[in-house]
Amino acid sequence: MESSRGQNGIQALLAAEQEAQHIVNAARSAKQARLRQAKEEAEKEIAEFRAQMEADFQRKLAETSGDSGANVKRLEKETEAKIGHLKTEASRISSDVVQMLMRHVTTVKN
């Protein structure tokens, strides 16, 4: 009788060990599945973030490029205006400059 109780105890321990092994295997499988899912979610988030950053970069690049043409035109207009102003001032004072130069060139100092 004692041997059958020992035999039953061993069988119970073996059954419990197998059940524990199944539980551990199931937990490992669930953990690996969750890790795969987390990796996929992270890759998806990274792809979305990268796409958003790329779109922002392209938008800013387009805005800057568009402004570049406008800035060039504005600078050309400002330059033309300044050149015109300098020509006007030069023509206005050119006679005074010529007279001053003539006076200095023709005056003899000891």
GROMACS elastic network, one bead per residue, 0.5 to 0.9 nm:
[ bonds ]
;  ai    aj funct       b0    kb
    1     4     6  0.51489   500
    1     5     6  0.62927   500
    1     6     6  0.85839   500
    2     5     6  0.50686   500
    2     6     6  0.61564   500
    2     7     6  0.84164   500
    3     7     6  0.58676   500
    3     8     6  0.84099   500
    4     8     6  0.59147   500
    4     9     6  0.83422   500
    5     9     6  0.59880   500
    5    10     6  0.85136   500
    6    10     6  0.61226   500
    6    11     6  0.84819   500
    7    10     6  0.51559   500
    7    11     6  0.61333   500
    7    12     6  0.85355   500
    8    12     6  0.59838   500
    8    13     6  0.84811   500
    9    13     6  0.60930   500
    9    14     6  0.85551   500
   10    14     6  0.60811   500
   10    15     6  0.84710   500
   11    14     6  0.50480   500
   11    15     6  0.60565   500
   11    16     6  0.84938   500
   12    15     6  0.50443   500
   12    16     6  0.60470   500
   12    17     6  0.84595   500
   13    16     6  0.50245   500
   13    17     6  0.60159   500
   13    18     6  0.85673   500
   14    18     6  0.61409   500
   14    19     6  0.85380   500
   15    18     6  0.51076   500
   15    19     6  0.61350   500
   15    20     6  0.85201   500
   16    19     6  0.50164   500
   16    20     6  0.60188   500
   16    21     6  0.84812   500
   17    20     6  0.50125   500
   17    21     6  0.60845   500
   17    22     6  0.86225   500
   18    22     6  0.62021   500
   18    23     6  0.86160   500
   19    22     6  0.50533   500
   19    23     6  0.62273   500
   19    24     6  0.86312   500
   20    23     6  0.50037   500
   20    24     6  0.61166   500
   20    25     6  0.85266   500
   21    24     6  0.50458   500
   21    25     6  0.60453   500
   21    26     6  0.84676   500
   22    25     6  0.50504   500
   22    26     6  0.60092   500
   22    27     6  0.84899   500
   23    26     6  0.50694   500
   23    27     6  0.61073   500
   23    28     6  0.85952   500
   24    27     6  0.50409   500
   24    28     6  0.61424   500
   24    29     6  0.85864   500
   25    28     6  0.50365   500
   25    29     6  0.61138   500
   25    30     6  0.85238   500
   26    29     6  0.50722   500
   26    30     6  0.60813   500
   26    31     6  0.84802   500
   27    30     6  0.50248   500
   27    31     6  0.59881   500
   27    32     6  0.85583   500
   28    32     6  0.61128   500
   28    33     6  0.84775   500
   29    32     6  0.51568   500
   29    33     6  0.60684   500
   29    34     6  0.85244   500
   30    33     6  0.50357   500
   30    34     6  0.60624   500
   30    35     6  0.85387   500
   31    34     6  0.50873   500
   31    35     6  0.61133   500
   31    36     6  0.86293   500
   32    36     6  0.61498   500
   32    37     6  0.85031   500
   33    36     6  0.51343   500
   33    37     6  0.61344   500
   33    38     6  0.85826   500
   34    38     6  0.60099   500
   34    39     6  0.84691   500
   35    38     6  0.50279   500
   35    39     6  0.60549   500
   35    40     6  0.85566   500
   36    39     6  0.50534   500
   36    40     6  0.61522   500
   36    41     6  0.85753   500
   37    40     6  0.51042   500
   37    41     6  0.61252   500
   37    42     6  0.85477   500
   38    41     6  0.50310   500
   38    42     6  0.60342   500
   38    43     6  0.85201   500
   39    42     6  0.50718   500
   39    43     6  0.61032   500
   39    44     6  0.85291   500
   40    43     6  0.50844   500
   40    44     6  0.61108   500
   40    45     6  0.86163   500
   41    44     6  0.50320   500
   41    45     6  0.61679   500
   41    46     6  0.85603   500
   42    45     6  0.50506   500
   42    46     6  0.60568   500
   42    47     6  0.85195   500
   43    47     6  0.60739   500
   43    48     6  0.85740   500
   44    47     6  0.50902   500
   44    48     6  0.61845   500
   44    49     6  0.85618   500
   45    48     6  0.50719   500
   45    49     6  0.60335   500
   45    50     6  0.84548   500
   46    49     6  0.50537   500
   46    50     6  0.59608   500
   46    51     6  0.84561   500
   47    50     6  0.50670   500
   47    51     6  0.60539   500
   47    52     6  0.85289   500
   48    51     6  0.50833   500
   48    52     6  0.61078   500
   48    53     6  0.85937   500
   49    52     6  0.50435   500
   49    53     6  0.61085   500
   49    54     6  0.84848   500
   50    53     6  0.51130   500
   50    54     6  0.60147   500
   50    55     6  0.85068   500
   51    54     6  0.50556   500
   51    55     6  0.60727   500
   51    56     6  0.85799   500
   52    55     6  0.50839   500
   52    56     6  0.61629   500
   52    57     6  0.85428   500
   53    56     6  0.50482   500
   53    57     6  0.60536   500
   53    58     6  0.85574   500
   54    58     6  0.60832   500
   54    59     6  0.85078   500
   55    58     6  0.51124   500
   55    59     6  0.60673   500
   55    60     6  0.85628   500
   56    59     6  0.50680   500
   56    60     6  0.61092   500
   56    61     6  0.84123   500
   57    60     6  0.51758   500
   57    61     6  0.59531   500
   57    62     6  0.85072   500
   58    62     6  0.60566   500
   58    63     6  0.85453   500
   59    62     6  0.50988   500
   59    63     6  0.61602   500
   59    64     6  0.85648   500
   60    64     6  0.59948   500
   60    65     6  0.83968   500
   61    64     6  0.51023   500
   61    65     6  0.59803   500
   61    66     6  0.84361   500
   62    65     6  0.50768   500
   62    66     6  0.60014   500
   62    67     6  0.84672   500
   63    66     6  0.51386   500
   63    67     6  0.61027   500
   63    68     6  0.84836   500
   64    67     6  0.50290   500
   64    68     6  0.59695   500
   64    69     6  0.89239   500
   65    69     6  0.67945   500
   65    70     6  0.89767   500
   66    69     6  0.56445   500
   66    70     6  0.67406   500
   66    71     6  0.87941   500
   67    71     6  0.58686   500
   67    72     6  0.84543   500
   68    72     6  0.61258   500
   68    73     6  0.86608   500
   69    72     6  0.51405   500
   69    73     6  0.63404   500
   69    74     6  0.86385   500
   70    73     6  0.51772   500
   70    74     6  0.61168   500
   70    75     6  0.85593   500
   71    75     6  0.59884   500
   71    76     6  0.84387   500
   72    75     6  0.51234   500
   72    76     6  0.60714   500
   72    77     6  0.86431   500
   73    76     6  0.50506   500
   73    77     6  0.62460   500
   73    78     6  0.86495   500
   74    77     6  0.51754   500
   74    78     6  0.62211   500
   74    79     6  0.85756   500
   75    78     6  0.50110   500
   75    79     6  0.59839   500
   75    80     6  0.84937   500
   76    79     6  0.50398   500
   76    80     6  0.60937   500
   76    81     6  0.85600   500
   77    80     6  0.50943   500
   77    81     6  0.61555   500
   77    82     6  0.86365   500
   78    81     6  0.50706   500
   78    82     6  0.61771   500
   78    83     6  0.85846   500
   79    82     6  0.50900   500
   79    83     6  0.60695   500
   79    84     6  0.84900   500
   80    83     6  0.50983   500
   80    84     6  0.60844   500
   80    85     6  0.85698   500
   81    84     6  0.50742   500
   81    85     6  0.61576   500
   81    86     6  0.86543   500
   82    86     6  0.61209   500
   82    87     6  0.85756   500
   83    86     6  0.50938   500
   83    87     6  0.61650   500
   83    88     6  0.85872   500
   84    87     6  0.51455   500
   84    88     6  0.61818   500
   84    89     6  0.86474   500
   85    88     6  0.51145   500
   85    89     6  0.61752   500
   85    90     6  0.85139   500
   86    89     6  0.50958   500
   86    90     6  0.59517   500
   86    91     6  0.85344   500
   87    90     6  0.50058   500
   87    91     6  0.60969   500
   87    92     6  0.84743   500
   88    91     6  0.52659   500
   88    92     6  0.61344   500
   88    93     6  0.88081   500
   89    93     6  0.62646   500
   89    94     6  0.82553   500
   90    93     6  0.54556   500
   90    94     6  0.55834   500
   91    94     6  0.51933   500
   91    95     6  0.77708   500
   92    95     6  0.73669   500
   92    96     6  0.84125   500
   93    96     6  0.52782   500
   93    97     6  0.62897   500
   93    98     6  0.87286   500
   94    97     6  0.50622   500
   94    98     6  0.61208   500
   94    99     6  0.86093   500
   95    98     6  0.50960   500
   95    99     6  0.61971   500
   95   100     6  0.86239   500
   96    99     6  0.51481   500
   96   100     6  0.61654   500
   96   101     6  0.86248   500
   97   100     6  0.50805   500
   97   101     6  0.61210   500
   97   102     6  0.85283   500
   98   101     6  0.51471   500
   98   102     6  0.60794   500
   98   103     6  0.85677   500
   99   102     6  0.50662   500
   99   103     6  0.60933   500
   99   104     6  0.86517   500
  100   103     6  0.51268   500
  100   104     6  0.62630   500
  100   105     6  0.85742   500
  101   104     6  0.51740   500
  101   105     6  0.60059   500
  101   106     6  0.84802   500
  102   105     6  0.50943   500
  102   106     6  0.59509   500
  102   107     6  0.83235   500
  103   106     6  0.53243   500
  103   107     6  0.59046   500
  104   107     6  0.53065   500
  104   108     6  0.80878   500
  105   108     6  0.77774   500
